Amino acid sequence: MNLEDKLASLLGGQGWIGAADSAAWHRDWLNKFGELPLGVARPMSIAEVSEVLKLCAAVEVPVVPQGGNTSLAGAAVVGSKGGVILSLSRMDKIGEVDKAGGTITVGAGAVLANLHEQLDGSGFMFPLHIGAEGSAQIGGLIGTNAGGSHAFRHGMMQDLVLGLEVVLPDGTVWEGMRRVQKDNAGYQLRKLFCGAEGTLGVVTRAVLKLVPTPIAETTCLLAVRDMAAAIEVAAQCRAKAGEFLSALEFFSDVGLDMALINIPDLSFPLQQRSPFYILVEAGAGSPQVPIEAIFSEILEYCFSIGLVVDGAIAMSKAQRNAFWRIREEQPEGQRREGAQLKHDLSVPPQLLADFLERASSECQTILDGVRINPFGHLGDGNVHYNLSPPLGEKGFFGLEETFALRLGWLATEMGGSFAAEHGLGRAKVALADQLRDPLERALMARLKSAFDEKGNFNPGVIVATPSRRVHK
């Protein structure tokens, strides 16, 4: 019996999808990566995951774990024809809230939006928010160490994971489902799998840390004089409302135009336009905290010294959602413009204005007239630096790698990262080899080998580890 027959027998008709029917799984979100797999395994239990990995390991067939397949770096699809995609979508159980400990146990296939919905009304929330939360799954969010709009207050995914259940490449199971924050019994194994992008093992369940749902909350949309002003407004917010801040986002007038032109029913609530806008959100667990008064004072000061030229405070949940929609539609507005290059960069927040100025100069030197749409997370210095071709052009004339390298070098030189929150995947392995210390890259390769001796687990992701054998 060949591998396909064994997997079909193990998983059943709904659990094994052959290559001919794998179209929904085999290409990445941006349609840049993904070869035809041998098939898609869709287990329903940890025992089935373990057996799938044992069967694949026995014949050295590459395995690629896949969550919602929303990766922007090509990490969740096979890199060469013939590997097995391991989809966790059927392992989506969401447990009950542990109110005493503020935790919840969740299956790797649970969709983030479904977790948010189930927590609604419980008094707790999971403080991770991303644009793709309607399809992104918990296992994939752990694998990519997702950040999102509230990371500067609550941390990245690794800060929200207390315990993990993981199946290793040989099919053995590590049971690390602990519900405690303090556990210093050696190396922090759970954190190794956060950001590993499915190269060290398959996360099947997780214990997640929750936070109380804010009772008092305010959201402000502000038009600021320039990026330097945005940084100063953010500093004022930190100084006067630091412990209550939950989000500090920014976008540009270029991105706003793209969104307003291309997204139906999107409206802009302010009277004045400006080069940059910031979205500020804060919340408290007690109605006794005067959040609105705190922000009224901050805004009054920022208006008085010319940092803010226009602004509005959301007066309802519908208004809050409308403010957030403007920020969240930035990527889609640009996508509808046509070809684009996405760069996920970070620098220390206080250097963002300098970075944007220098990056713009670099980009115009590479391609005169290129349209630049920077937006992202002002609170932690993460900027999604997305480019569109000059007006009238349909592409980038083969300059994609030049843009990536020059922008990556700039972010690195300024003490930041060329891969802020999207990971390396397949897309940035060569870039990492150029921009990071060779010792750092060698340590990652040694870590990979320690968990995956044969190199058959998501080969070619994070480090250039080719598979020993491709099933034909």
ZAFIVO-165078 format. One record per atom (N, C-alpha, C): x, y, z; residue in one letter. Coordinates in steps of 0.2 Angstrom, whole numbers, plus 5000, padded with zeros to 4 digits. Each point is the difference from the previous one (the first is absolute). Last residue first. Layout:
<sites>
XYZA;...
</sites>
This chain:
<sites>
503750544972K;499750014993K;499549944999K;501450155022H;499649944998H;499750014993H;502350105011V;499450024998V;499649944997V;502250045018R;499749964995R;499350044998R;501550095015R;500549954998R;499749964994R;499550275006S;499849935002S;500549954997S;500950255006P;499649964995P;499849935003P;500550255011T;500149935001T;499649964995T;500650265007A;500049964993A;500249935002A;498650165017V;500749984998V;500049964994V;497950105005I;500550035005I;500749994999I;498549854986V;499750055003V;500550025006V;500449814985G;500150074996G;499650065004G;499149755006P;500750024997P;500050064996P;498449875017N;499950074997N;500750024997N;500449795009F;499450035003F;500050074998F;501749834996N;499449994996N;499450045002N;502449955008G;499950064996G;499450004996G;501149845017K;500049994993K;499850064995K;500150025024E;500649974998E;500049994993E;498750155017D;499849974993D;500649974997D;500150115021F;499349985000F;499949964994F;502150095002A;499949965007A;499349975000A;500750144982S;500249934999S;499949965006S;499550235000K;499549974996K;500249924999K;501450155012L;499449995004L;499549964996L;502050074990R;500149955004R;499449985005R;499950184985A;500049944996A;500249945004A;499950215010M;499449984998M;500049944996M;502050095006L;499749985006L;499349984998L;501250104983A;500349935001A;499749975007A;499550234994R;499749954995R;500249935001R;501050175013E;499249995002E;499749954995E;502250054996L;500049965006L;499349995002L;500550154982P;500149934998P;499949955006P;498850244999D;500649985002D;500149924998D;498250154987R;500149985007R;500749975000R;499250084979L;499950055005L;500149985007L;500149854980Q;500450064999Q;500050055005Q;498749805002D;500749984999D;500550064998D;497650035001A;500349995007A;500749985000A;498950024979L;500150075003L;500349995007L;499449814989A;500650024997A;500150075003A;498049905007V;500649965002V;500650034997V;497650074997K;500550045003K;500649965003K;497949914989A;500250064997A;500650045002A;498949805009R;500549984995R;500250074996R;499450025025G;499649964996G;500549974994G;500150185019L;500449994995L;499749954994L;498650175018G;500549945000G;500450004994G;498350175009H;499849954995H;500449944999H;500450205014E;499549965003E;499749944995E;502150154996A;499750025007A;499549955003A;502150014983A;499449965000A;499750015007A;501950124994F;499750004993F;499449955000F;501050155021S;500049944997S;499750004993S;501450185018G;499449974999G;500049934997G;501750195004G;499949965006G;499349975000G;501150134982M;499750045005M;499849965006M;500949894981E;500550055002E;499750055006E;498649844990T;500549975004T;500550055003T;498450074984A;499749985007A;500549975005A;500750054978L;499950065003L;499749985007L;500449824985W;500650035003W;499950065004W;498149914989G;500349965005G;500650025004G;499250114980L;499650025006L;500249965006L;501149954980R;500250075002R;499650025006R;499549784990L;500750015003L;500250075003L;497949964988A;500049965006A;500750015004A;499750104978F;499650035006F;500149975006F;501049894982T;500450065002T;499650045005T;499049814991E;500549985004E;500450065003E;498350044983E;499749975007E;500649995005E;500050084976L;500350035005L;499849985007L;499249964976G;500549955002G;500450035006G;498250124990F;500650004995F;500549955003F;497750065008F;500650035004F;500649994996F;497250024992G;500549965004G;500650035002G;498250094986K;499649955003K;500549955005K;499750284992E;500449944999E;499649945004E;499150235000G;500149984993G;500449944999G;500550135022L;499350014996L;500249984993L;501749895017P;499850074997P;499350004997P;500249795016P;500450034994P;499850074999P;499849915025S;499749994994S;500450034994S;500449905027L;500250044994L;499549994995L;500349985029N;499849974994N;500050054994N;500749955026Y;500350044995Y;499849984993Y;499349975027H;499949974994H;500150054995H;501050005026V;499750044994V;499949954994V;500550025029N;499949954994N;499750044994N;500550085024G;500550014994G;499949964994G;498750015021D;500649965001D;500450014994D;498050135003G;500249995007G;500649965000G;498950064979L;500450055003L;500349985007L;499149854979H;500050005007H;500550065003H;499050004974G;500149955005G;500050025007G;500550084972F;499550005005F;500249955005F;500850134975P;500249975006P;499450015005P;500450014973N;499550005005N;500249975006N;501050114975I;500149975006I;499450015005I;500850004972R;499550025005R;500149965006R;501750074979V;499749955004V;499650035005V;501450134985G;499350004999G;499649945004G;502649964993D;499750075000D;499250004999D;501849825010L;499550004994L;499650075001L;502049955013I;500049944996I;499550004994I;500250195015T;500749994996T;499949934996T;498350065014Q;499950044994Q;500749994996Q;499949895021C;499549974995C;500050044993C;501350085019E;500349934997E;499549984994E;499250185013S;500650024996S;500349944996S;498349965016S;499750034994S;500650024995S;500749925021A;499749954996A;499750024994A;500750155016R;500649974997R;499849954995R;498350115013E;500450044996E;500549974996E;498949875016L;499650024995L;500350054995L;501249955020F;499949944996F;499650024993F;500050165017D;500750004997D;500049944995D;498250015014A;499950064995A;500750004996A;499849845017L;499649984995L;500050064995L;501149965022L;500450014993L;499649994994L;499349975023Q;500250075000Q;500350014994Q;499349785005P;499550044998P;500250084999P;501649794994P;499850035006P;499550054999P;499949834981V;500650045003V;499750035007V;499349804979S;499950045006S;500650045002S;498449864978L;500750035003L;499850035007L;499149874977D;499850005007D;500650015004D;499050034973H;500649995004H;499850015007H;498949954973K;499950015007K;500749995004K;499050084974L;500649965004L;499850025007L;498450004976Q;500250035006Q;500649965003Q;498050034978A;500649975003A;500350045006A;497650074996G;500449964995G;500649975004G;498150135009E;500350044996E;500449964994E;498949905019R;499550024994R;500350054995R;501249945021R;499949944995R;499650024994R;500150165017Q;500650004996Q;500049944995Q;498350025016G;499950064995G;500650004996G;500049845017E;499549984994E;500050064995E;501350035020P;500349954996P;499649994994P;499150155016Q;500650034997Q;500349944995Q;498149995016E;499949994993E;500650034996E;499850015024E;500149934998E;499949994992E;499850225011R;500649975001R;500149934997R;497950105000I;500450044995I;500749985001I;498449905014R;500049984993R;500450044995R;499850065023W;500449944999W;500049984993W;498550175006F;500750025001F;500549954998F;497849945002A;500150044993A;500750035000A;499249895020N;500149954994N;500250034994N;499450145018R;500649965001R;500249964995R;497950094999Q;500550054998Q;500749975001Q;498249875008A;500050014992A;500550054998A;499649985023K;500449944997K;500050004993K;499850235011S;499649945000S;500549954998S;500750225001M;499550015005M;499649945000M;502750074993A;499449964998A;499550015006A;501750194993I;499949955005I;499449964998I;501750174985A;499449985002A;500049945005A;501650224985G;499949935004G;499349995002G;502150174988D;499349995000D;499949935004D;502150114999V;499750054996V;499249994999V;502349945017V;499449984997V;499650054997V;502050065010L;500249934998L;499449974996L;500250235010G;500049994993G;500249934998G;499650115022I;500750014998I;500149984993I;497849985011S;500350075002S;500750014997S;498949784998F;499750054995F;500350075002F;500649835014C;500349994994C;499750054994C;499150015023Y;500750024999Y;500349994994Y;497849925003E;500050075000E;500750035000E;499749775001L;499950024993L;500050085000L;500349885021I;500649994995I;499850034994I;498350015015E;500550045002E;500650004996E;498249864996S;499850074999S;500650045001S;500249785007F;500150014993F;499850074997F;499549935023I;500850004999I;500150024992I;497849985006A;500350065003A;500750004999A;498849804994E;499950064995E;500350065002E;500249815015I;500450004993I;499950064996I;499749945026P;499750064995P;500450004994P;499449805019V;500650034997V;499750054994V;498549865013Q;500350065004Q;500650034997Q;498949804992P;499750064997P;500250065004P;501549774996S;499650045005S;499750064997S;501749864989G;499549955003G;499550035005G;501250134978A;500149985007A;499549955002A;501350124976G;499449975003G;500249985007G;500750134974A;500149985007A;499449975003A;501250094974E;499549965004E;500249995007E;500650144975V;500149995007V;499549975004V;501050074974L;499449975003L;500349985007L;500950184980I;500149955005I;499449985003I;501150124976Y;499549995005Y;500249955005Y;501250174979F;499949945004F;499550015005F;500450174983P;500449954998P;500049935003P;497850154999S;500750025002S;500449944998S;497350124999R;500449954998R;500750025002R;497550085010Q;500650014997Q;500449944998Q;497849995010Q;500050054996Q;500650024996Q;499249755010L;500350065002L;499950054995L;499349764999P;499650055004P;500250065002P;500049824979F;500550035004F;499650055004F;499249764987S;500050075000S;500550025005S;499149784984L;500550025005L;500050085000L;498749854985D;499750015006D;500550025006D;501149874980P;499350035000P;499850015007P;502650004990I;499549965005I;499350045000I;501950094987N;499949934998N;499549965004N;500750245003I;499849994993I;499849934998I;500750065022L;499450034999L;499849994992L;502149915008A;499449975003A;499350034998A;502150104993M;499949934996M;499449975003M;500650205010D;499750014994D;499949934996D;501149995021L;499350035001L;499650014993L;502449955001G;499549945001G;499350025001G;501550184997V;500049964994V;499649945001V;500350145018D;499550024996D;500049964993D;500949875022S;500150064996S;499450024996S;500349875025F;499949984993F;500150074997F;500249865026F;500050064996F;499949984992F;499649925029E;500149994993E;500150064996E;499849895026L;500250074997L;500249984993L;498649885023A;500250004993A;500350074998A;499449945023S;500049934997S;500250004992S;500150165026L;500150004992L;500049924998L;500050085023F;499349994997F;500149994993F;501950065014E;499749935002E;499349984997E;501150224995G;500449944998G;499749935002G;499550265000A;499449945000A;500449944998A;501250215001K;499450015004K;499549955001K;502149984988A;500250035006A;499450015004A;499849914978R;500449955005R;500150035007R;499050144983C;499649955002C;500349955005C;501450164990Q;499550035005Q;499549955002Q;501449934983A;500450015007A;499650035005A;499149984978A;500049935003A;500450015007A;499950194987V;499449995003V;500049935003V;501950064989E;499950045006E;499449995003E;500449894980I;500449975005I;500050045006I;498950094981A;499749935002A;500449975006A;500950194990A;499450025004A;499749945003A;501649974984A;500350025006A;499550025005A;499349954978M;500249945004M;500350015006M;498450194992D;500549964996D;500149945004D;498250145006R;500350054995R;500549964996R;497849875009V;500650045003V;500450034994V;497449895007A;500450034994A;500650035003A;498349815012L;500450065000L;500350014993L;498149845016L;500350014993L;500350074999L;499349835023C;500050064996C;500450004994C;498649865021T;500349994994T;500150074996T;499449875026T;499950054996T;500549994994T;498749875024E;500450004994E;499950064996E;499349855024A;500150074997A;500550004995A;499749795007I;499350035002I;499950074997I;501749784993P;499950075002P;499350025001P;500949745003T;499850054995T;499950075002T;501949825009P;499350035001P;499850044995P;501749814994V;500150065004V;499250025001V;501549764994L;499550044998L;500150075005L;501649774990K;499850055005K;499550054998K;500449744992L;500150074998L;499850045006L;500749744992V;499750035006V;500250084999V;499849794980A;500450055004A;499650035006A;500449784979R;499550045005R;500550055003R;500949894982T;499349974999T;499550035005T;502650044986V;499650025006V;499249974999V;502449914989V;499350024999V;499650025006V;502850024993G;499549955002G;499350034998G;502150104993L;500349965006L;499449955002L;499750164983T;500649974998T;500349955005T;498050174998G;499949934998G;500649964998G;500050235008E;499750004994E;500049924997E;500850135021A;500449944997A;499749994993A;499250155018G;500450034994G;500449954997G;499249925021C;499750064999C;500550044995C;500649805010F;499549984995F;499750074998F;501650005017L;500349984994L;499549994995L;499350055022K;500250064996K;500349984993K;499449845017R;499450024996R;500250064996R;501749905014L;499949974994L;499350024996L;501950095017Q;499350024999Q;499749974993Q;502049905018Y;499950044994Y;499250014999Y;500449945025G;500549994994G;499850044994G;498550015019A;500349935000A;500449994994A;498650195009N;500750014998N;500349935001N;497550125000D;500349934999D;500750014997D;497750165006K;500749995002K;500249935000K;497850074993Q;500550044996Q;500749995002Q;498049814999V;500350055004V;500550054996V;498649794994R;499650065001R;500350055004R;500949784983R;500050035006R;499650075001R;500649804983M;499450045001M;499950025007M;501749864985G;500250065004G;499450055001G;500949754989E;499450025003E;500250065005E;500949874976W;500250045006W;499450035003W;500449784983V;499650055003V;500350045006V;500849854976T;499950005007T;499750065002T;500649954977G;499349985002G;499949995008G;501950094986D;500049935000D;499349975002D;500450245000P;500149974993P;500049934999P;498750115021L;500750014997L;500049964994L;497950115014V;500249944997V;500750024997V;498750135021V;500450004994V;500149934998V;498650185018E;500149934998E;500350004993E;500150205020L;499949974994L;500049935000L;499750255016G;500249934999G;499849974993G;499950245006L;500349975007L;500249934999L;499650234984V;500049925000V;500349985006V;500050234993L;499349985001L;499949935001L;502050114993D;499950035007D;499349985002D;500849944979Q;500449965005Q;499950035007Q;499050114981M;499649945002M;500449965005M;500550255001M;499949964994M;499749945003M;499550225014G;500649964998G;499849964994G;498850185013H;499949935002H;500549954998H;500050244994R;499850005007R;500049935003R;500750044977F;500450045004F;499850005008F;498749894982A;500649965003A;500450055005A;497950024986H;500050015007H;500649975003H;499549994976S;499950075002S;500150015008S;501249794988G;499450044998G;500050075004G;501449754999G;500050065004G;499350045000G;501149734996A;499650064998A;500050055005A;501349784995N;500150055006N;499650064998N;500049794987T;500350064997T;500150065006T;499149785005G;500649994996G;500350064997G;498050025013I;500649985004I;500649994996I;498050044988L;500250065004L;500649995005L;499049824988G;500450044996G;500250065003G;498649865012G;500749974999G;500450044996G;497850075003I;500450015006I;500749974999I;498750094979Q;499849955005Q;500650015006Q;498750164979A;500649985003A;499949955006A;498350124987S;500249934997S;500649985004S;498950205005G;499449964998G;500249944997G;501650175007E;499749965006E;499449964998E;501750164988A;499849944997A;499649955006A;501050225004G;499550014995G;499749944997G;500850025026I;500350014994I;499550004994I;500449995029H;499550024995H;500550014993H;499949905028L;500450004994L;499550024994L;499749965026P;500150074997P;500550004994P;497949865012F;500749984998F;500250064996F;498250005021M;500150014993M;500749974999M;497850005020F;500750004998F;500150014992F;497950005012G;500450045005G;500750004998G;498149894988S;500349965006S;500450045005S;498950074978G;499549995006G;500349975006G;501149954977D;499650065001D;499549985006D;501649844991L;500250045006L;499550065001L;499849874980Q;499949965006Q;500150035007Q;500650114979E;499349995001E;499849965006E;502350024994H;499750075003H;499349995001H;501049814990L;500250015007L;499750075003L;499749964977N;499549965004N;500250005008N;501450114985A;499450045000A;499549965004A;502149904995L;500050055005L;499450045001L;500149744993V;500150064997V;499950065005V;500849735003A;499550055002A;500250074996A;501349795000G;499650024995G;499550055001G;501549905017A;500450044995A;499650034994A;498849965024G;500349964995G;500450044995G;499650075026V;499750014994V;500449954995V;499450095028T;500449954995T;499750004994T;500350215019I;499549954996I;500449964996I;500250195023T;500249964995T;499549964996T;500150135022G;500050054994G;500349964995G;499649935023G;500750004998G;500050054993G;498049965012A;500450015005A;500750014997A;498349944986K;499950075002K;500550025006K;499949834978D;500249995007D;500050075003D;498549914978V;500550055003V;500149985007V;499449824981E;499750055004E;500550045003E;500549894976G;499849985007G;499750055003G;500349934973I;500150065005I;499749985007I;500849864975K;499650015007K;500350055004K;500649914977D;499950075001D;499650015007D;501149834982M;500250005007M;499950075003M;499849954976R;499449965004R;500250005007R;501550114985S;499450045000S;499449965004S;502549974994L;499749995007L;499350035001L;501849904979S;499550055002S;499749985007S;502249944984L;499749975006L;499550065003L;501349924976I;499850055004I;499649975005I;502049884985V;499350005003V;499950065004V;501749964977G;499950005008G;499350005002G;500850024976G;499949935003G;500050005008G;501150204983K;499549954999K;500049945004K;501050225010S;500249964994S;499549954999S;499850165017G;500550044996G;500249964994G;497650015016V;500649964998V;500450044995V;498550135018V;499949964994V;500649974999V;499850175017A;499549945002A;499849964993A;501550205003A;500249955004A;499649945001A;500150234987G;500049944997G;500249945004G;499650245005A;500749994999A;500049924997A;498150125009L;500250044995L;500749994998L;497849855012S;500750025000S;500250054994S;497949875006T;500050074999T;500750035000T;498949775004N;500450024994N;500050074998N;499149875020G;499650034995G;500350024994G;501349835011G;499550025004G;499550034995G;502149814998Q;499650064997Q;499450025005Q;502649844997P;499450025004P;499650064997P;501649824987V;499950075002V;499450015004V;501949794992V;499450025003V;500050075001V;501449804984P;500050075004P;499350015002P;501149754998V;499650054996V;499950065004V;501249785005E;500350064999E;499650054995E;499449785009V;500250004993V;500350074998V;499349965023A;500349934998A;500250004993A;498950195009A;500749995002A;500349944998A;497750044997C;500450044995C;500749995002C;498549895014L;500049974993L;500450044995L;499850085022K;500449945000K;500049974993K;498650195004L;500750025000L;500549945000L;497649965001V;500250034994V;500850024999V;499149935021E;500149944995E;500150034993E;499650165018S;500649965001S;500149944995S;498150134999V;500550044998V;500749965001V;498049905007E;500150004993E;500550044998E;499650005023A;500249934998A;500150004992A;499150195010I;500750005000I;500349934998I;497750084989S;500249995007S;500850005000S;498750024980M;499550035005M;500249995007M;501250034973P;499949965006P;499550045004P;500850014975R;499650045004R;499849965006R;501850024977A;499849965006A;499650045005A;500650014972V;499950045006V;499749955006V;501849964977G;499350005002G;499950055006G;501949984985L;499849935000L;499250005002L;500850244992P;500249955005P;499749934998P;500750234985L;499549955001L;500249945005L;501150255003E;500049954994E;499449955002E;500750265008G;499649945001G;500049964994G;500350285004F;500349945002F;499549945000F;499350234994K;500750004998K;500449935001K;497750105006N;500049964994N;500750014997N;499150085022L;500250054994L;500149974994L;499449865019W;499650065000W;500150054994W;500949754996D;500050045006D;499550064999D;499749744990R;500350074998R;500050045006R;499049785000H;500749994998H;500450074998H;497649945009W;500550005005W;500750014997W;497949984988A;499850055005A;500650005005A;500149854981A;500150074998A;499950055006A;499949744998S;500450045005S;500050074999S;499249794988D;499550045003D;500350055005D;501349844987A;499650034995A;499450045003A;501649885014A;500350064997A;499550034995A;498949875020G;500549984995G;500350074997G;499049965025I;499850034994I;500549994995I;499049905025W;500650004995W;499750034993W;498649995019G;500650015003G;500650004996G;497749944995Q;500050085001Q;500750025003Q;499649774995G;499950044994G;500050075001G;501449845017G;499450004997G;499950054994G;502049945015L;499650065001L;499350004997L;501649814999L;500050025007L;499550065001L;500349904978S;499749955005S;500050035007S;501050134983A;499350004999A;499749955005A;502350015001L;499750065002L;499350004999L;501249834991K;500049995007K;499750065003K;500250004977D;499549955002D;500049995008D;501650144990E;499450034999E;499449955002E;502349925001L;499850055005L;499350034999L;500349764990N;500450065000N;499850055005N;499949725000M;499650065000M;500450065000M;
</sites>
